[in-house]
Amino acid sequence: MTHYEKRFARATLDLPRRNPADAAEREEILRSLRASLGVREEWLPEVKILGQGEERAHGGYRVQRLRATTWPGCHTAAHLYLPEREGVVPLVLIVCGHAAGGEQAES
């Protein structure tokens, strides 16, 4: 075991055990994460869903075009891939861009 691995293992022993399924503990996890990353609440955008754009069918799946805004004048778009079969399937969401006048978000 390297020196770094030993230090990391020692540090993880001191971490509190938190259950993300518990609302209070989940909030503490988020608070701790924001503090360690230096994130301020005012930096977090308010995502407003503008709705679903076109939807296209392909062989075995559909693609929905989603649109939203974050800050005033800042648009974003994403493509959500939806399989046409039942059961457990992977989630695929491709975020296309995020900028003032968002290229795909406004068309």
JOHURA-V729525 format. One record per backbone hydrogen bond with DSSP energy under -1.0 kcal/mol. NH is the residue of the N-H (numbers start at 1). CO is the residue of the C=O. If there is no record, write none. Layout:
BEGIN
{{NH:CO} {NH:CO}}
END
This chain:
BEGIN
{{6:2} {7:3} {8:4} {9:5} {10:6} {11:7} {12:8} {13:9} {22:19} {26:22} {27:23} {28:24} {29:25} {30:26} {31:27} {32:28} {33:29} {34:30} {35:31} {36:32} {37:33} {38:34} {39:34} {43:40} {44:41} {48:69} {50:67} {51:67} {53:65} {56:63} {58:61} {60:58} {61:58} {62:82} {63:56} {64:80} {65:54} {66:78} {67:51} {68:76} {69:48} {70:74} {74:71} {75:99} {76:68} {77:97} {78:66} {79:94} {80:64} {81:92} {82:62} {84:60} {94:79} {96:77} {99:75} {101:73} {102:99} {106:102}}
END
